[in-house]
Amino acid sequence: MLSTLSPPRSATWLLSGQFSDDQPLRTAVIDTSPFTVGRRPDQSLTIPSPTISSRHAELILDHDRLFVRDLHSTNGTFVNGSRVQELVAVQNGDLVQFADIVFRAGRNHISSFHATVRDNSADRALALIQFDKLLTERAVAPHFQPIITMDERQVVGYEILGRSRFFGLTDPKAMFQAAAVLNMEAELSRIFRDEGVKQGAELPGHCLLFANTHPNEIDDPDLLILSLRELRKAAPTRPLVLEIHEATATQTKQMRELRAVLSDLSIGLAYDDFGAGQARLVELVEVPPDYLKFDMKLVQNLSQASLERQKMVERLVQMTLELGIIALAEGVEREADHEICRQMGFACGQGFLYGRPATAANALR
């Protein structure tokens, strides 16, 4: 059980973390030495998990310093990912892991530490350990957002969007921030695609699945191509479209090579977020995609935009159509924006107006 004793007013050592992914954050005050951790109810901190040994580890206070020692546990004790073999010093902010249960050690006044705990969903250090678990267990939770035809509003496909149930890693931004620290953005992107296509098997077989890439994947084209071949092998009949960020589309040589591979695998190509940054129309001519997804900054509130902006977007759509490319409007949230996009020639749309991201089962409801 967590200690309920009142901590001293001076700086105090604490542990904060979760017993499982679906439980709230807990805080334990290290108010005795040794402070024992284990599955038994007589421990200073009892963790009711089968991965935790009866007497798993102990924390020792030496004046203002904190040390941890493993008590010959089955699944080990770790500090910042390194297994504890002997008495190891713990620093403020270190990650202390008992088997697969992770805590953050903090040395602070209890009054100010609770403020830190309330913001811990953004704690990057804890997120790194969670991210390691996410990769090891491939525990992403793909969501799917519908893509519709503008005229009939028929669902023709879904974009695979990455989600997770792990504390601190529930949205793609947090996951890719953790991945960036470890230089594993490409690996995370591949897992999103693989699991998305796997779980997307529940969706109607004729529907396209739009799968994203991370710009770092273009830096290792051989690995990207290998992953795409494996993806096609896993889903031989599913219509697939690979989304490339518009900034990546400027790498013409790499895009030509990738386009050839995609054609060989019968996988379509889409440029994402067009109009958000670097992409120019010349890239569309050099390596034309099948779909061009106009960035939501161009689409949202388009019905209320100035006449000049509306004419600009309409001309971009017309040039896209002249190149034989399907124009897709992203971020459509209002009926008025849907209607003006339809009139401008957008063939497809995506946005909250048509459906929010959901699991495959919920997407069919």
C-alpha positions as CSV (number, residue, x, y, z in Angstrom):
1,M,0.0,0.0,0.0
2,L,1.1,3.6,-0.5
3,S,2.3,5.3,2.6
4,T,-0.1,7.7,4.2
5,L,2.3,9.1,6.7
6,S,2.8,12.9,6.6
7,P,6.2,13.7,5.0
8,P,8.6,16.1,6.6
9,R,8.4,19.7,5.4
10,S,12.0,19.6,4.1
11,A,12.8,18.1,0.7
12,T,11.4,14.6,0.4
13,W,12.0,11.7,-1.9
14,L,8.9,10.4,-3.7
15,L,8.0,7.9,-6.4
16,S,5.3,8.6,-9.0
17,G,3.9,6.1,-11.5
18,Q,1.1,3.7,-12.4
19,F,0.5,0.1,-11.4
20,S,-1.1,-0.5,-14.9
21,D,-1.8,1.5,-18.0
22,D,-5.5,2.0,-17.2
23,Q,-4.9,3.2,-13.6
24,P,-4.3,6.8,-12.4
25,L,-1.0,8.2,-11.3
26,R,0.1,7.3,-7.8
27,T,2.6,8.9,-5.5
28,A,4.5,7.1,-2.8
29,V,6.5,9.0,-0.1
30,I,9.7,7.3,0.8
31,D,9.4,7.9,4.5
32,T,11.4,5.0,6.0
33,S,14.7,3.2,5.3
34,P,14.8,0.6,4.0
35,F,11.7,1.3,2.0
36,T,10.7,-2.1,0.6
37,V,8.9,-2.8,-2.7
38,G,7.1,-6.0,-3.5
39,R,3.9,-7.9,-4.0
40,R,3.4,-8.8,-0.4
41,P,1.0,-6.6,1.6
42,D,3.6,-6.0,4.3
43,Q,5.9,-4.1,2.0
44,S,6.3,-0.3,2.2
45,L,5.0,-0.1,-1.3
46,T,2.8,-3.0,-2.4
47,I,2.4,-3.5,-6.2
48,P,-0.2,-6.1,-6.9
49,S,1.2,-7.4,-10.2
50,P,2.3,-10.9,-11.1
51,T,5.5,-9.6,-12.6
52,I,6.6,-8.2,-9.2
53,S,8.4,-10.6,-6.7
54,S,7.1,-10.9,-3.1
55,R,10.1,-8.9,-1.9
56,H,11.3,-7.2,-5.1
57,A,13.7,-4.3,-4.1
58,E,14.5,-1.8,-1.4
59,L,15.2,1.9,-1.4
60,I,17.7,3.2,1.2
61,L,17.9,6.8,2.5
62,D,21.4,8.1,3.4
63,H,20.8,11.7,4.6
64,D,19.7,13.4,1.4
65,R,20.7,10.6,-0.9
66,L,18.6,7.7,-2.2
67,F,19.8,4.3,-3.3
68,V,18.1,1.2,-4.7
69,R,19.0,-2.4,-4.4
70,D,17.4,-5.4,-6.1
71,L,16.4,-8.3,-3.7
72,H,17.0,-11.1,-6.1
73,S,13.8,-10.5,-7.9
74,T,12.7,-12.6,-10.9
75,N,12.2,-9.8,-13.4
76,G,14.8,-7.3,-12.2
77,T,15.0,-3.7,-11.0
78,F,16.2,-1.0,-13.4
79,V,17.4,2.6,-13.1
80,N,17.0,4.5,-16.4
81,G,16.7,1.3,-18.3
82,S,19.9,-0.3,-16.8
83,R,19.5,-3.4,-14.6
84,V,20.5,-3.0,-11.0
85,Q,23.2,-5.4,-10.0
86,E,24.3,-3.8,-6.7
87,L,23.5,-0.8,-4.7
88,V,22.8,2.0,-7.2
89,A,22.4,5.8,-6.5
90,V,19.1,7.3,-7.6
91,Q,19.1,10.9,-8.9
92,N,16.2,13.4,-9.0
93,G,14.2,12.7,-12.1
94,D,15.5,9.1,-12.6
95,L,13.2,6.3,-13.8
96,V,13.1,3.4,-11.4
97,Q,11.5,0.3,-12.8
98,F,10.4,-2.7,-10.9
99,A,9.9,-5.5,-13.5
100,D,7.6,-3.7,-16.0
101,I,6.2,-1.1,-13.5
102,V,7.8,2.3,-14.0
103,F,8.2,5.1,-11.5
104,R,9.8,8.5,-11.6
105,A,11.9,9.4,-8.6
106,G,11.5,13.0,-7.4
107,R,13.2,15.0,-4.6
108,N,11.0,17.9,-3.9
109,H,8.8,19.6,-1.3
110,I,5.6,17.6,-1.2
111,S,3.5,20.7,-1.9
112,S,5.3,21.6,-5.1
113,F,5.7,17.9,-6.2
114,H,1.9,17.4,-6.5
115,A,1.9,20.2,-9.1
116,T,4.5,18.3,-11.0
117,V,2.4,15.1,-10.7
118,R,-0.7,16.8,-12.2
119,D,1.4,17.6,-15.3
120,N,3.0,14.2,-15.6
121,S,1.1,13.2,-18.7
122,A,3.7,15.3,-20.5
123,D,6.6,13.8,-18.6
124,R,9.1,12.9,-21.3
125,A,11.3,10.7,-19.1
126,L,8.4,8.4,-18.2
127,A,7.2,8.5,-21.7
128,L,10.5,7.0,-22.9
129,I,10.0,3.9,-20.8
130,Q,6.4,3.7,-21.9
131,F,7.5,4.1,-25.5
132,D,9.9,1.2,-25.1
133,K,7.0,-1.0,-23.8
134,L,4.9,0.2,-26.7
135,L,7.5,-0.9,-29.3
136,T,8.2,-4.2,-27.6
137,E,4.6,-5.1,-27.3
138,R,3.6,-3.3,-30.6
139,A,0.8,-1.9,-28.4
140,V,-0.5,0.8,-30.8
141,A,-4.2,1.2,-31.1
142,P,-4.9,2.3,-34.7
143,H,-7.9,4.5,-35.4
144,F,-9.5,5.0,-38.8
145,Q,-11.0,8.2,-40.2
146,P,-13.4,7.9,-43.2
147,I,-12.6,9.4,-46.6
148,I,-15.7,10.2,-48.6
149,T,-16.7,11.2,-52.2
150,M,-17.8,14.8,-52.2
151,D,-20.9,14.2,-54.5
152,E,-22.5,11.1,-52.9
153,R,-20.7,11.1,-49.5
154,Q,-19.9,7.5,-50.0
155,V,-17.1,6.1,-47.9
156,V,-14.3,5.1,-50.2
157,G,-11.5,4.7,-47.7
158,Y,-10.0,5.3,-44.3
159,E,-6.8,7.0,-43.1
160,I,-4.9,5.0,-40.5
161,L,-4.1,7.2,-37.5
162,G,-1.8,6.2,-34.7
163,R,-3.1,6.0,-31.1
164,S,-2.0,4.3,-27.9
165,R,-3.5,3.4,-24.5
166,F,-0.2,4.0,-22.7
167,F,0.0,6.7,-20.1
168,G,1.7,9.8,-21.6
169,L,1.6,8.4,-25.1
170,T,-2.1,8.6,-26.1
171,D,-1.6,10.9,-29.1
172,P,0.8,10.7,-32.1
173,K,2.6,13.9,-31.1
174,A,3.7,12.5,-27.8
175,M,4.7,9.2,-29.3
176,F,6.8,10.7,-32.0
177,Q,8.4,13.1,-29.5
178,A,9.5,10.0,-27.5
179,A,10.6,8.3,-30.7
180,A,12.7,11.3,-31.8
181,V,14.8,11.1,-28.6
182,L,15.7,7.5,-29.5
183,N,15.8,8.1,-33.3
184,M,13.1,5.6,-33.8
185,E,10.5,7.6,-35.7
186,A,10.7,5.3,-38.7
187,E,10.2,2.2,-36.6
188,L,7.1,3.7,-35.0
189,S,5.8,4.7,-38.4
190,R,6.2,1.1,-39.7
191,I,4.4,-0.3,-36.7
192,F,1.5,2.1,-37.2
193,R,1.2,0.9,-40.8
194,D,1.5,-2.8,-40.0
195,E,-1.0,-2.8,-37.2
196,G,-3.3,-0.4,-39.0
197,V,-3.6,-2.7,-42.0
198,K,-3.9,-5.7,-39.8
199,Q,-6.7,-4.3,-37.7
200,G,-8.2,-2.6,-40.8
201,A,-9.1,-6.1,-42.1
202,E,-12.4,-5.6,-40.2
203,L,-13.3,-2.8,-42.6
204,P,-15.0,-3.5,-45.9
205,G,-12.6,-5.1,-48.3
206,H,-13.2,-2.6,-51.1
207,C,-12.2,0.4,-49.0
208,L,-8.9,2.0,-49.5
209,L,-6.5,2.2,-46.5
210,F,-4.4,5.3,-46.5
211,A,-1.2,4.6,-44.5
212,N,1.3,7.3,-43.4
213,T,5.0,7.5,-43.6
214,H,7.5,9.5,-41.5
215,P,10.0,11.7,-43.5
216,N,12.9,9.8,-41.9
217,E,11.9,6.7,-43.7
218,I,12.9,8.2,-47.0
219,D,16.5,8.3,-45.7
220,D,16.5,4.5,-45.7
221,P,14.7,3.6,-48.9
222,D,15.7,-0.1,-48.8
223,L,14.1,-0.6,-45.4
224,L,11.0,1.3,-46.5
225,I,10.6,-0.8,-49.6
226,L,11.1,-4.0,-47.6
227,S,8.4,-2.9,-45.2
228,L,6.0,-2.1,-48.1
229,R,6.6,-5.5,-49.7
230,E,5.8,-7.2,-46.3
231,L,2.7,-5.0,-46.0
232,R,1.5,-6.1,-49.4
233,K,2.2,-9.7,-48.6
234,A,0.2,-9.4,-45.4
235,A,-2.8,-7.8,-47.2
236,P,-2.6,-9.0,-50.8
237,T,-6.1,-7.9,-51.9
238,R,-6.5,-4.7,-49.8
239,P,-6.5,-1.5,-51.8
240,L,-3.7,0.6,-50.2
241,V,-2.4,4.2,-50.6
242,L,0.9,5.4,-49.1
243,E,0.8,8.9,-47.8
244,I,4.0,11.0,-48.1
245,H,4.4,14.3,-46.4
246,E,4.5,17.2,-48.9
247,A,8.0,18.2,-47.8
248,T,9.3,14.8,-48.7
249,A,7.8,15.2,-52.2
250,T,10.6,17.6,-53.0
251,Q,13.1,14.8,-53.1
252,T,12.4,14.0,-56.7
253,K,15.0,11.2,-57.2
254,Q,13.8,9.2,-54.2
255,M,10.2,9.8,-55.1
256,R,10.7,8.4,-58.6
257,E,12.2,5.2,-57.2
258,L,9.5,4.9,-54.6
259,R,6.8,5.5,-57.1
260,A,8.1,2.6,-59.3
261,V,8.1,0.2,-56.3
262,L,4.6,1.3,-55.4
263,S,3.3,0.7,-58.9
264,D,4.9,-2.8,-58.8
265,L,3.0,-3.5,-55.5
266,S,-0.3,-1.9,-56.7
267,I,-0.1,0.6,-53.9
268,G,-1.3,4.1,-54.6
269,L,0.6,7.3,-53.7
270,A,-0.8,10.4,-51.9
271,Y,1.0,13.6,-51.0
272,D,-0.2,14.8,-47.7
273,D,-0.6,18.3,-46.3
274,F,-0.2,20.0,-49.7
275,G,0.0,23.8,-49.3
276,A,1.4,23.6,-45.7
277,G,5.0,24.3,-46.6
278,Q,7.6,23.3,-49.2
279,A,5.9,21.4,-51.9
280,R,5.6,23.1,-55.3
281,L,3.5,22.3,-58.4
282,V,6.7,21.3,-60.2
283,E,7.0,18.2,-57.9
284,L,3.5,17.2,-58.9
285,V,4.6,17.1,-62.6
286,E,7.9,15.3,-61.9
287,V,6.4,12.5,-59.8
288,P,2.6,12.8,-59.9
289,P,0.7,11.1,-57.0
290,D,-2.7,9.5,-57.3
291,Y,-4.1,11.7,-54.6
292,L,-3.2,15.2,-53.4
293,K,-4.5,16.0,-49.9
294,F,-4.9,19.7,-49.5
295,D,-3.9,20.8,-46.0
296,M,-6.7,21.8,-43.6
297,K,-5.3,25.3,-43.4
298,L,-6.4,25.8,-47.0
299,V,-9.8,24.1,-46.4
300,Q,-11.1,25.1,-43.0
301,N,-13.4,28.1,-43.1
302,L,-12.9,28.3,-46.9
303,S,-16.5,29.3,-47.4
304,Q,-15.9,32.4,-45.3
305,A,-12.5,33.2,-46.8
306,S,-11.7,36.2,-49.1
307,L,-12.6,35.9,-52.8
308,E,-8.8,35.9,-53.6
309,R,-8.1,33.0,-51.4
310,Q,-11.0,31.0,-52.8
311,K,-9.8,31.7,-56.3
312,M,-6.3,30.5,-55.4
313,V,-7.5,27.3,-53.9
314,E,-9.9,26.7,-56.9
315,R,-7.1,27.2,-59.4
316,L,-4.8,24.8,-57.5
317,V,-7.6,22.2,-57.6
318,Q,-8.1,22.7,-61.3
319,M,-4.4,22.3,-62.0
320,T,-4.4,19.2,-59.9
321,L,-7.3,17.7,-61.9
322,E,-5.5,18.7,-65.2
323,L,-2.6,16.5,-64.1
324,G,-4.9,13.5,-63.6
325,I,-4.6,13.7,-59.8
326,I,-7.5,13.2,-57.4
327,A,-7.9,16.3,-55.1
328,L,-8.8,15.5,-51.5
329,A,-9.9,18.2,-49.0
330,E,-8.7,17.6,-45.4
331,G,-10.1,19.0,-42.3
332,V,-13.7,19.6,-43.5
333,E,-15.8,20.4,-40.5
334,R,-18.7,22.6,-41.8
335,E,-21.4,22.0,-44.3
336,A,-20.6,25.3,-46.0
337,D,-17.0,24.3,-46.5
338,H,-18.1,20.9,-47.9
339,E,-20.3,22.6,-50.5
340,I,-17.7,25.1,-51.7
341,C,-15.0,22.3,-51.9
342,R,-17.4,20.2,-53.9
343,Q,-18.1,23.1,-56.3
344,M,-14.4,23.7,-56.7
345,G,-13.8,20.2,-58.0
346,F,-12.6,18.3,-54.9
347,A,-13.4,14.7,-55.6
348,C,-12.9,13.5,-52.0
349,G,-13.1,14.8,-48.5
350,Q,-12.0,14.0,-45.0
351,G,-12.8,15.6,-41.7
352,F,-14.9,15.7,-38.6
353,L,-18.0,16.5,-40.7
354,Y,-17.9,13.0,-42.1
355,G,-16.5,11.1,-39.1
356,R,-14.0,11.2,-36.3
357,P,-11.1,8.8,-35.9
358,A,-12.4,5.5,-34.3
359,T,-11.4,1.9,-33.9
360,A,-12.2,-0.3,-36.8
361,A,-15.2,-1.8,-34.9
362,N,-16.6,1.7,-34.0
363,A,-15.9,3.1,-37.5
364,L,-18.5,0.7,-38.9
365,R,-21.2,1.9,-36.6
